[in-house]
Amino acid sequence: MLRFHSLLVVVLSSICASPCLAEGTAQLTLTGDAGPRGALVELNVAALAQSDGEANTIQADVSFFVSPYTTGRDLLSLLSARLRAEGIGTVFTPAGSGPTSLFIVDASRIRTRLGGSFAATVSTSQGPPQWVRLERSPQLTSPSTLLVVLVARAPSDGRTQSGALSLELAGDASSPSVSSAMVEKAGSLGWLTDRPQLNAWRPLKIADGLPVIGCSVKISSADPWWVDIGL
């Protein structure tokens, strides 16, 4: 009995000492530019990083103004450099034209708000999100368009399926009302989703019961929203 107790203590100590592993890779894709007045760029990332041979969760907060007509390629190049300086792994391959993407490795959360004429899509590349939150000050009242795209796969035979959810949001839309509308619209599409919190939404399965393996979120508005996604 004493031997079993000692073994149990060792196992529990090992579990408690282990770092909390991040879920996977997040992707930030941009179209457009900073517009004629420039743009405020805000990004918060939590990710697993190696430091002195140990894995630790690192928080990086980036906030700065970019000059008029700064391109998405230039912005993501700067964001990649800033995140790498904090110890967070990124993959950035500048595109010659069209949308440009930054991959953030071993991320557990990405929260961003981009001004100007930037249009951002935030995606989970290696699994479903733990939550999707859309947040904005009640003083900002521009109507918005939300687009969510899901990819699902059957674990038994590898069959894949995709689906899209689109919502037109009124100017007085709030974070809880958006998550409620997402649950309602998802239900009409035959998706299985839930609300882990009053102001959050989480996709689980799409039609035919296939589990979600990837998700992308894009919201377009004259007044930028915070897009907050947990992996």
Helices and strands as residue ranges (DSSP letters): H 2-17, E 24-31, E 39-51, E 54-66, H 72-85, E 90-92, E 100-114, E 119-124, E 131-135, E 144-153, E 160-169, H 175-188, E 192-194, E 202-205, G 207-209, E 212-221, E 226-230
